[in-house]
Amino acid sequence: MPNRLIQRLFTALLVACVALSTWSIASPAKAVDNPELLPDIETPVIDLANFLPTLQEESLIKQIDSFEKETGWKLRVLTQYDQTPGRSVKEYWGLDDRSVLLVADARGGNLLAFNVGDELYNFLPRTFWVELQTRFGNLYYVRENGENNSIVNALDAVSSCLREGGCNVVPGLPREQWILTLITSILGGVICGLASVPRQKDQVIAWQWALIFSPLWGILFIAFGLGPVVTRTADWLPVFRNVLGFTLGFLVAYLSPMMNRSLSSEPEMD
């Protein structure tokens, strides 16, 4: 019994020694707040990750200061990579309900993150900020345009919308998004064309079936095909292309069964 007790005490002591030695050689945990990383002079841009070239950073600072004097909205930019000042930036900048903090950190899947004051949601809804982050902060956009332009373009979208009194969506229509609207427009035309194929003699268009399926092709063409275009740009060219895509999809789906029936009804040559 005493031997077993001594073994248990020895084992516990050995485990404690290993734990203490591991803790002693481990790197110290990083603090949540690192105010020593903040500059002594207040500036609206703190580029700890060096994403912004010097001239572009100086230009961005002037634009932010001018925008704040003009509108009263406060825009701030923090780039970080390994170390971050953390929550101490809130006191440093005096962030309030009329402030927008853009944090650029390349360690995650998306470069951009936003800390938005409550008053801004009255002009720019939460869906706006989600779209803003996914459009300008995704890896493909950053790879093609660089971290600096991703930051500047995102801030330009925010400032332009606030000058206009608010936006429900992010202005501008990226090519990838327009291609998606074109695909949905064509698909809507195909469904409408298939539903409109005549099913009785002397019938030109099956209006009843077209109306029955109108919620489906209407959502694809109007909500997903035209809606994202007209709400993001005043250019009528993508609208015309989507309407043309819907029309072509309709004609192909509408005429294909009729052409197949006419070909099958032709007499075979002996």
C-alpha positions in Angstrom: 0.0 0.0 0.0 2.7 2.5 0.9 4.6 1.6 -2.3 1.5 2.2 -4.4 1.0 5.6 -2.7 4.6 6.6 -3.4 4.2 5.6 -7.1 1.1 7.8 -7.4 2.8 10.8 -5.8 5.9 10.3 -8.0 3.6 10.1 -11.1 1.7 13.3 -10.1 5.0 15.1 -9.4 6.4 14.1 -12.8 3.3 15.3 -14.6 3.5 18.6 -12.8 7.1 19.0 -13.7 6.4 18.4 -17.4 3.5 20.8 -17.4 5.6 23.5 -15.7 8.5 23.0 -18.1 6.2 23.2 -21.1 4.6 26.4 -19.8 8.0 28.0 -19.2 9.2 27.5 -22.8 6.0 28.3 -24.5 5.7 31.7 -26.2 3.8 34.3 -24.2 0.2 34.8 -25.3 -0.6 37.9 -27.2 -2.6 40.5 -25.4 -6.0 41.5 -26.8 -5.1 45.1 -26.6 -1.8 46.5 -27.8 -2.1 50.3 -27.6 1.7 50.6 -28.1 1.1 49.8 -31.8 -0.9 53.0 -32.2 0.8 56.1 -33.5 1.3 59.1 -31.3 -0.4 61.4 -33.8 -4.0 60.6 -34.7 -4.5 59.5 -38.2 -7.6 57.9 -39.9 -5.4 55.2 -41.5 -3.1 52.8 -39.5 -1.3 50.5 -42.0 0.4 47.9 -39.9 0.5 45.3 -42.7 1.9 47.8 -45.2 -0.8 47.2 -47.7 -1.0 50.8 -48.9 1.8 52.5 -50.8 2.9 55.8 -49.3 1.3 58.1 -51.9 -2.0 56.2 -51.9 -2.1 56.2 -48.1 -1.6 60.0 -48.0 -4.3 60.5 -50.6 -6.7 58.2 -48.7 -6.1 60.2 -45.5 -7.0 63.4 -47.3 -10.1 61.9 -48.8 -11.3 60.6 -45.4 -10.7 63.9 -43.6 -12.5 65.8 -46.3 -15.4 63.3 -46.3 -15.8 63.6 -42.5 -15.8 67.4 -42.6 -18.4 67.3 -45.4 -20.8 64.7 -44.1 -20.0 64.0 -40.4 -19.5 60.3 -41.1 -16.3 58.9 -39.7 -14.3 56.4 -41.8 -11.3 54.6 -40.4 -8.9 52.0 -41.8 -6.8 49.5 -39.9 -4.6 46.9 -41.6 -2.9 44.2 -39.6 -1.2 40.9 -40.1 0.7 39.4 -37.1 0.0 42.0 -34.4 -3.1 44.1 -33.8 -3.9 47.0 -31.5 -7.2 45.2 -30.8 -10.0 47.0 -29.0 -7.7 50.0 -28.1 -8.5 51.5 -31.5 -12.0 52.3 -30.2 -10.7 54.8 -27.7 -7.9 56.0 -30.0 -10.4 57.0 -32.7 -13.4 57.6 -30.6 -15.6 55.3 -32.6 -19.3 55.9 -32.2 -22.6 55.2 -33.9 -21.6 57.3 -36.9 -18.3 55.4 -37.5 -17.1 52.8 -39.9 -14.0 50.8 -39.2 -12.5 48.8 -42.0 -10.1 46.1 -40.9 -7.9 44.5 -43.5 -6.3 41.2 -42.4 -4.9 38.8 -45.0 -4.8 35.8 -42.6 -8.5 34.9 -43.1 -10.5 33.8 -46.1 -11.7 37.3 -46.7 -9.4 40.4 -46.6 -12.0 42.8 -45.3 -14.1 43.1 -42.1 -16.3 46.0 -41.0 -17.2 47.4 -37.6 -20.3 49.6 -38.3 -22.0 52.1 -36.0 -25.7 51.6 -35.4 -26.8 54.8 -37.2 -25.3 53.6 -40.5 -27.8 50.7 -40.7 -30.5 53.3 -41.4 -28.7 54.2 -44.7 -26.8 51.0 -45.5 -28.5 47.8 -44.4 -26.6 44.7 -43.1 -27.0 43.0 -46.5 -25.0 45.9 -48.0 -22.0 45.2 -45.8 -22.1 41.5 -46.5 -22.1 42.2 -50.3 -19.4 44.8 -49.8 -17.2 42.3 -48.0 -17.7 39.5 -50.4 -17.2 41.6 -53.5 -14.0 43.6 -52.6 -12.5 41.2 -50.0 -12.7 37.8 -51.8 -9.4 36.2 -52.7 -9.9 36.5 -56.5 -10.6 40.2 -56.3 -7.6 40.8 -54.1 -5.4 38.7 -56.3 -6.3 40.7 -59.4 -6.4 44.2 -57.9 -4.2 44.0 -54.8 -5.0 44.7 -51.1 -4.6 48.4 -51.5 -7.2 48.7 -54.2 -9.6 46.4 -52.4 -9.5 48.7 -49.4 -9.8 51.9 -51.4 -12.6 50.7 -53.7 -14.6 49.4 -50.7 -14.3 52.8 -49.0 -15.3 54.6 -52.2 -18.5 52.5 -52.4 -19.3 53.4 -48.8 -18.6 57.1 -49.2 -20.5 57.4 -52.5 -23.6 55.7 -51.0 -23.6 57.9 -47.9 -23.3 61.0 -50.1 -26.4 59.9 -52.0 -28.4 59.3 -48.9 -28.0 55.5 -48.7 -27.9 52.4 -50.8 -29.6 49.0 -50.5 -27.0 47.3 -52.6 -23.4 48.0 -53.5 -23.2 50.1 -56.7 -21.5 48.6 -59.8 -22.1 45.4 -61.6 -19.1 43.0 -61.7 -18.7 40.9 -64.8 -19.2 37.7 -62.8 -22.4 38.9 -61.4 -23.7 40.0 -64.7 -22.9 36.6 -66.3 -25.0 35.0 -63.5 -27.9 37.3 -64.3 -27.6 36.4 -68.0 -27.7 32.7 -67.2 -30.8 33.1 -65.1 -32.5 35.2 -67.8 -31.8 32.5 -70.5 -33.0 29.8 -68.1 -36.2 31.8 -67.5 -36.8 32.1 -71.2 -36.3 28.4 -71.7 -38.9 27.6 -69.0 -41.3 30.1 -70.5 -40.8 28.7 -74.0 -41.4 25.1 -72.9 -44.5 26.1 -71.1 -45.8 28.0 -74.1 -45.5 25.1 -76.6 -49.0 24.5 -78.1 -50.6 21.3 -77.0 -53.8 21.5 -79.1 -54.4 22.0 -82.8 -54.7 25.5 -84.1 -53.1 26.8 -80.9 -50.3 29.2 -81.3 -49.2 29.6 -77.7 -50.3 27.8 -74.6 -51.0 30.9 -72.6 -52.5 29.0 -69.7 -49.4 26.9 -69.1 -47.2 29.9 -69.5 -49.2 31.7 -66.8 -49.1 28.6 -64.5 -45.3 28.6 -64.8 -45.0 32.4 -64.6 -43.9 32.4 -61.0 -40.9 30.3 -61.9 -39.7 31.9 -65.1 -40.7 35.3 -63.7 -38.5 35.0 -60.7 -35.6 33.8 -62.8 -35.9 36.6 -65.4 -37.2 39.6 -63.4 -35.9 39.0 -59.8 -32.6 37.3 -60.6 -32.1 38.4 -64.2 -33.1 42.1 -64.3 -33.3 43.1 -60.6 -29.6 42.9 -59.7 -28.7 44.8 -62.9 -31.1 47.8 -62.7 -30.4 48.3 -58.9 -26.6 48.4 -59.4 -26.1 50.3 -62.7 -27.8 52.8 -64.9 -26.2 51.2 -68.0 -28.9 49.8 -70.3 -26.6 47.5 -72.2 -26.6 44.6 -69.7 -30.4 45.0 -69.5 -30.7 44.7 -73.2 -28.4 41.6 -73.3 -30.5 39.9 -70.6 -33.7 40.6 -72.4 -32.1 39.3 -75.6 -31.0 36.2 -73.7 -34.5 35.6 -72.4 -35.9 36.0 -75.9 -33.5 33.6 -77.5 -34.0 31.1 -74.7 -37.8 31.4 -75.2 -37.5 30.9 -79.0 -35.2 27.9 -78.8 -37.4 26.1 -76.3 -40.6 27.1 -78.1 -39.6 26.2 -81.6 -37.6 23.0 -80.9 -40.6 20.7 -80.3 -42.4 22.1 -83.3 -39.4 21.5 -85.5 -39.0 18.0 -84.2 -42.7 17.2 -85.0 -42.4 18.6 -88.5 -39.3 16.5 -89.2 -40.9 13.4 -87.8 -44.0 13.9 -89.9 -42.1 14.1 -93.2 -42.6 10.9 -95.4 -39.5 8.7 -95.6 -37.9 8.3 -99.0 -38.0 4.7 -100.4 
